[in-house]
């Protein structure tokens, strides 16, 4: 899927192999992703560990995008928040946008269709508690960016965000709520929303060549390449 996306969007893509829970419980994945972002930024000045010549020669560091699906979309959100507080590089490093595909956000209290399937809701609850040893459960700000104490969405360090959801995905309610909350948050960037009807979570990975996957990839490529 990533190869198809790179070809369609004509981009250079860095895929982050962050350490996984439960062997490495959260927030390890967030810390690894931040380290990867700083490593990319280190290529601006050619620091000692900036070993990839193709990054130094071909990347426009004023047009960096954060992207991910499911947990990766969640991490992209938190990287954009952290970048607003702590720039990972120099002035030449700019996060132009965030691409969030079927983002994995959740909460203790169900919203929308989540309330219609309490069994599945409890399963997703347990997933989070398994990977994140937090006394806040599913209202930890890492999984629920709308609880008291979570960083304000107005602090996102980017110019635009695209939120993509799948019509049959139980997580779609959280993705739609994120988009609507972003619109109301006072954040000054451009917000876009795209829904693929009749598909479930990460369908584009399970079948990257189907028509709906192709459409999703084209929407994402257009988002990146539009001003």
C-alpha positions, 0 to 999 in steps of 0.5 A: 500500500505504501509503495502505491501511495508513494508512486501516486503522490510522488513523495519520499516516505519514511516508515517508522518501525517503532517498538511495539506493546506489550513488550514495550508499553506506551508511551514507547511508540510515541517516544520512538516516533519523536526520535524518528522525526528528529532524525529526519530533521537532523538531515537539514544540517547534516549532523553526524547521525544524518546518514541518508544522503537521499534525504539530504539531497531530495527532501524539501524540509519545508513540506513535511507531512505526518501520516498514519492509519489507526494507531499511526494516525493517533501518533501523528496527532501527538507528534503534531502537538509535541512539535507545537511545543518542541520544534524537532529541528531548525527553522527550515523544518516545517510540518505542512500537514497531517494525514489521519486515516481511520484514527484510533481514538477512544474513550470511557464513555461511548459515543454514537454507534459505540453504544449499540455494541457494548461487547465490542466496546469492551473489547476495544477498551481491553486492547487499550488497557493492555498496551497502556498501563495507565490509571486513567484507562481509556480516558488517558489523553494518549487515546482520548484527546478531548479529556480534561488535561489533554493538550488543546487542538489549537496547538497543532503544529501544521497548516492542514489536516485530513481525517479519513474514516471508513463507514463500517468502522466502529472507530469512525465516530471518534474520527468524525468527532475529532474532525468536528472538534478541530473545526470548533477548536480555534485552530487556524489551519485547514481541515478536510474530512473524507469517508469511504462508505461500506468499508471497515477498519484498515481496508486499504491495507487488507486490499490495497488494490481495490477500487475504494483503496485506490480512491482513498490513496488518490484523496490522500495524494491530492491532499499532500500535493495541494496548496 
